[in-house]
């Protein structure tokens, strides 16, 4: 299924794509590699999402990890496990969704494997090239930096809450959960502008802030009113009786970017949400007006 040749021309950096024993990519410098798995019932449900959406979501999650390092995505390799009763149309939909999402990032699914198992599991490995850039780490913000995000937060968490509640409204929020479309194209421009630190927001803003603070030894302060959110988030929160700020701060799977820039160096497309400070008594995260004791959790696998 994944070894069938794609109709499109090979993406930049691909010498040999699907069809042989292995793919061959161009390489002349550091290579960035990340892998992630999506499990049916844990990360997606086929009664909520189309197979195409599931395939796209798997690619986006991995692209975000590679691009947040300041790398250009060059290819994806897929390992798909499924029950033998899985319809062929489901598998083809997953594959096509992956191909379409990969193409949005100028990349290609260069190979994969299909095997039988008890449930549908999609494991994707993303490969990227640094070209002439140094990798951007999440642990290197500098005191005085501006914290910024690449796009709206909370949409995926709101979409999941709406699906769980059976609310047949707010299609844009549901779509944000089923197939996120983060502004990952801003990552390369940020890397080229000299961004100090960057990470993707997969486990929730609060979780990523705590990780950045802990690994840098600094204090991060965020103004929740400055966090960009989707247009319908407030209305959906009223519908479900939820504080929308909690979705924006603690919700996961938006896959937007969190970065630290020098003052006055914020590139176009980014929204400032806070600042970096020297830690007076150890690393910390302060989100004005919110108790983070129950917001640090973000996404947890177990």
C-alpha positions as CSV (number, residue, x, y, z in Angstrom):
1,X,0.0,0.0,0.0
2,X,2.7,2.5,0.9
3,X,5.2,1.1,-1.6
4,X,2.9,2.0,-4.5
5,X,4.4,4.9,-6.5
6,X,2.7,8.3,-6.0
7,X,1.5,10.1,-9.1
8,X,3.3,13.3,-8.1
9,X,6.9,14.0,-8.8
10,X,9.5,13.2,-6.0
11,X,9.7,16.0,-3.3
12,X,12.8,18.0,-2.9
13,X,15.5,15.9,-1.2
14,X,14.1,12.5,-2.3
15,X,16.3,10.5,-4.7
16,X,14.2,7.3,-4.5
17,X,10.7,7.1,-2.9
18,X,8.3,4.2,-2.5
19,X,8.7,1.0,-4.4
20,X,12.1,-0.4,-3.5
21,X,13.5,-2.0,-0.3
22,X,14.2,1.5,1.2
23,X,13.9,5.1,0.4
24,X,16.9,7.2,-0.5
25,X,17.1,10.8,0.5
26,X,19.7,13.6,-0.2
27,X,21.9,14.2,2.8
28,X,24.8,16.6,3.3
29,X,24.4,17.8,6.9
30,X,22.6,17.1,10.2
31,X,19.4,15.0,9.9
32,X,16.4,15.5,12.3
33,X,14.3,12.5,13.1
34,X,11.1,12.1,15.2
35,X,8.5,9.4,15.6
36,X,5.0,9.3,17.0
37,X,2.2,6.7,17.1
38,X,-1.6,7.2,17.0
39,X,-3.8,4.5,18.4
40,X,-7.4,4.0,17.6
41,X,-9.5,4.9,20.6
42,X,-6.7,6.7,22.3
43,X,-5.7,9.4,19.8
44,X,-8.6,9.2,17.3
45,X,-11.9,7.6,16.7
46,X,-13.1,6.6,13.2
47,X,-16.7,7.4,14.2
48,X,-15.5,11.0,14.7
49,X,-12.9,11.4,12.0
50,X,-12.6,10.2,8.4
51,X,-9.7,7.9,7.5
52,X,-8.3,10.8,5.5
53,X,-8.3,13.1,8.5
54,X,-6.6,10.5,10.7
55,X,-3.8,10.1,8.2
56,X,-3.3,13.8,7.9
57,X,-3.3,14.2,11.7
58,X,-0.6,11.5,12.0
59,X,1.6,13.4,9.6
60,X,1.0,16.8,11.1
61,X,2.0,15.6,14.6
62,X,5.3,14.4,13.3
63,X,5.9,17.4,11.0
64,X,5.5,19.7,14.0
65,X,8.2,17.9,16.0
66,X,10.7,18.2,13.1
67,X,9.8,21.7,12.0
68,X,9.9,23.1,15.6
69,X,13.7,22.2,15.5
70,X,14.0,24.6,12.6
71,X,14.3,21.8,10.1
72,X,12.8,21.4,6.6
73,X,10.8,18.1,6.4
74,X,12.1,15.9,3.7
75,X,10.1,12.7,4.1
76,X,7.8,10.4,6.2
77,X,8.0,6.7,6.8
78,X,4.9,4.9,8.0
79,X,4.2,1.7,9.9
80,X,0.5,0.8,10.0
81,X,-1.0,-2.1,12.0
82,X,-4.7,-3.0,11.6
83,X,-7.2,-5.8,12.2
84,X,-7.7,-8.0,9.2
85,X,-11.3,-6.9,9.0
86,X,-10.3,-3.3,8.3
87,X,-11.9,-2.2,5.0
88,X,-9.5,-1.4,2.2
89,X,-11.2,2.0,1.8
90,X,-10.1,2.9,5.3
91,X,-6.5,2.1,4.7
92,X,-6.5,3.9,1.3
93,X,-8.1,7.0,3.0
94,X,-5.4,7.0,5.7
95,X,-2.7,6.7,3.1
96,X,-4.2,9.5,1.0
97,X,-4.6,11.8,4.0
98,X,-0.9,11.3,4.8
99,X,0.2,12.0,1.3
100,X,-1.9,15.2,1.1
101,X,-0.6,16.5,4.5
102,X,3.0,15.6,3.6
103,X,2.7,17.6,0.3
104,X,1.5,20.7,2.3
105,X,5.0,20.7,3.9
106,X,6.8,20.1,0.6
107,X,7.5,16.5,1.6
108,X,6.5,13.0,0.6
109,X,5.6,9.6,2.2
110,X,8.7,7.8,1.0
111,X,7.8,4.3,2.3
112,X,6.1,2.2,4.9
113,X,4.9,-1.1,6.2
114,X,1.5,-2.8,6.7
115,X,0.9,-5.6,9.2
116,X,-2.0,-7.3,11.0
117,X,-2.8,-6.6,14.6
118,X,-5.6,-6.2,17.2
119,X,-6.3,-2.5,16.6
120,X,-5.5,0.3,14.2
121,X,-2.1,1.8,15.1
122,X,-0.4,4.4,12.9
123,X,3.3,5.0,13.6
124,X,5.0,7.7,11.6
125,X,8.6,8.7,11.5
126,X,9.4,12.2,10.1
127,X,12.8,13.0,8.6
128,X,14.1,16.6,8.2
129,X,17.2,18.4,7.1
130,X,18.8,21.4,8.9
131,X,20.4,22.7,5.7
132,X,22.7,25.4,6.9
133,X,20.8,26.2,10.1
134,X,21.7,25.1,13.7
135,X,18.9,23.1,15.4
136,X,16.6,25.2,17.6
137,X,16.2,23.7,21.0
138,X,13.4,24.2,23.5
139,X,15.8,24.6,26.4
140,X,17.6,27.8,25.3
141,X,15.3,30.9,25.9
142,X,17.1,33.9,27.3
143,X,16.0,36.2,30.2
144,X,14.3,39.2,28.6
145,X,12.9,37.2,25.7
146,X,9.4,37.6,24.4
147,X,7.3,34.4,24.4
148,X,5.1,34.0,21.3
149,X,2.8,31.4,19.6
150,X,2.3,30.8,15.9
151,X,-1.5,30.5,16.0
152,X,-4.7,30.0,17.9
153,X,-4.8,27.6,20.8
154,X,-7.6,25.6,22.4
155,X,-9.4,24.5,19.3
156,X,-8.5,20.9,19.4
157,X,-9.4,20.5,23.1
158,X,-12.7,22.3,22.4
159,X,-13.4,20.0,19.5
160,X,-12.8,16.9,21.6
161,X,-15.1,18.2,24.3
162,X,-17.8,18.9,21.8
163,X,-17.5,15.4,20.3
164,X,-17.7,13.8,23.7
165,X,-20.7,15.9,24.6
166,X,-22.4,15.0,21.3
167,X,-22.9,18.7,20.3
168,X,-23.6,19.0,16.6
169,X,-22.3,22.5,16.2
170,X,-19.0,24.4,15.9
171,X,-17.7,22.5,12.9
172,X,-14.5,24.5,12.8
173,X,-13.6,23.5,16.3
174,X,-14.4,19.8,15.7
175,X,-12.2,20.0,12.5
176,X,-9.4,21.5,14.6
177,X,-9.4,18.3,16.7
178,X,-9.9,15.8,13.8
179,X,-7.3,17.3,11.5
180,X,-5.2,20.2,13.0
181,X,-3.7,22.7,10.6
182,X,-1.1,24.6,12.6
183,X,1.0,27.4,11.1
184,X,4.2,25.3,10.9
185,X,5.4,27.3,7.9
186,X,6.4,30.0,10.5
187,X,9.0,27.7,12.0
188,X,11.7,28.1,9.2
189,X,11.3,31.9,9.2
190,X,11.7,31.9,13.0
191,X,14.8,29.8,12.8
192,X,16.3,32.0,10.1
193,X,15.6,35.1,12.2
194,X,17.6,33.8,15.2
195,X,14.8,32.5,17.5
196,X,16.3,31.5,20.8
197,X,14.0,28.5,21.6
198,X,11.1,26.8,20.0
199,X,8.8,23.8,20.6
200,X,5.5,22.5,19.2
201,X,2.4,22.6,21.4
202,X,1.3,19.0,21.3
203,X,0.7,18.3,25.0
204,X,-0.9,21.7,25.8
205,X,0.6,25.2,26.4
206,X,0.9,24.7,30.1
207,X,2.8,21.5,29.7
208,X,5.2,23.0,27.1
209,X,5.8,26.0,29.3
210,X,6.7,23.9,32.3
211,X,9.1,21.8,30.2
212,X,10.8,24.9,28.8
213,X,11.1,26.5,32.2
214,X,12.5,23.3,33.8
215,X,15.0,22.7,31.1
216,X,16.2,26.3,30.9
217,X,16.1,27.1,34.6
218,X,14.2,30.3,33.9
219,X,10.8,31.8,34.9
220,X,8.1,32.1,32.2
221,X,5.2,34.5,32.6
222,X,2.2,34.5,30.3
223,X,-0.9,36.7,30.0
224,X,-3.8,34.5,29.2
225,X,-5.7,37.4,27.7
226,X,-3.0,37.6,25.0
227,X,-3.3,34.0,23.9
228,X,-5.0,33.8,20.5
229,X,-8.0,31.5,20.3
230,X,-10.4,30.4,17.5
231,X,-13.4,32.6,16.9
232,X,-16.0,30.2,18.2
233,X,-14.1,29.1,21.3
234,X,-16.0,31.4,23.7
235,X,-19.4,30.4,22.3
236,X,-18.5,26.7,22.6
237,X,-17.4,27.2,26.2
238,X,-20.8,28.8,27.0
239,X,-22.5,25.8,25.4
240,X,-20.6,23.4,27.6
241,X,-20.2,25.5,30.7
242,X,-16.4,25.5,30.5
243,X,-13.8,28.3,31.0
244,X,-12.4,28.8,27.4
245,X,-9.0,29.9,28.9
246,X,-8.5,26.4,30.3
247,X,-8.8,24.9,26.7
248,X,-6.3,27.4,25.5
249,X,-3.8,26.9,28.3
250,X,-4.2,23.2,29.1
251,X,-5.6,21.7,25.9
252,X,-3.4,19.6,23.7
253,X,-3.0,18.6,20.1
254,X,-3.1,22.1,18.5
255,X,0.5,21.6,17.3
256,X,1.1,25.3,17.0
257,X,4.5,26.6,18.0
258,X,5.8,28.2,21.2
259,X,9.0,30.2,20.8
260,X,11.2,32.7,22.6
261,X,12.5,35.7,20.6
262,X,14.7,38.6,21.5
263,X,12.7,41.8,22.2
264,X,11.9,43.6,19.0
265,X,12.6,40.5,16.9
266,X,9.2,39.0,16.6
267,X,8.6,37.8,13.0
268,X,5.3,38.4,11.1
269,X,2.6,35.9,12.0
270,X,3.6,35.4,15.6
271,X,1.6,36.6,18.6
272,X,3.3,37.7,21.8
273,X,1.8,36.1,25.0
274,X,4.4,36.6,27.7
275,X,8.1,37.0,28.7
276,X,11.1,35.1,30.0
277,X,12.7,36.1,33.3
278,X,15.6,35.0,35.6
279,X,14.4,32.5,38.2
280,X,14.6,33.9,41.7
281,X,13.9,30.6,43.4
282,X,14.0,27.9,40.7
283,X,12.2,27.6,37.4
284,X,8.6,28.6,37.3
285,X,5.6,29.3,35.1
286,X,3.1,32.1,36.0
287,X,-0.1,32.5,34.0
288,X,-1.8,35.6,35.5
289,X,-4.9,34.7,37.4
290,X,-4.7,31.0,37.0
291,X,-3.8,28.2,39.4
292,X,-1.5,26.0,37.4
293,X,-1.5,23.1,39.9
294,X,-4.1,21.3,37.8
295,X,-3.1,22.7,34.4
296,X,0.4,21.4,34.3
297,X,-0.8,18.0,33.3
298,X,-1.6,18.6,29.7
299,X,-1.7,15.4,27.7
300,X,-0.6,12.2,29.4
301,X,-0.1,8.8,27.7
302,X,-0.8,6.8,30.8
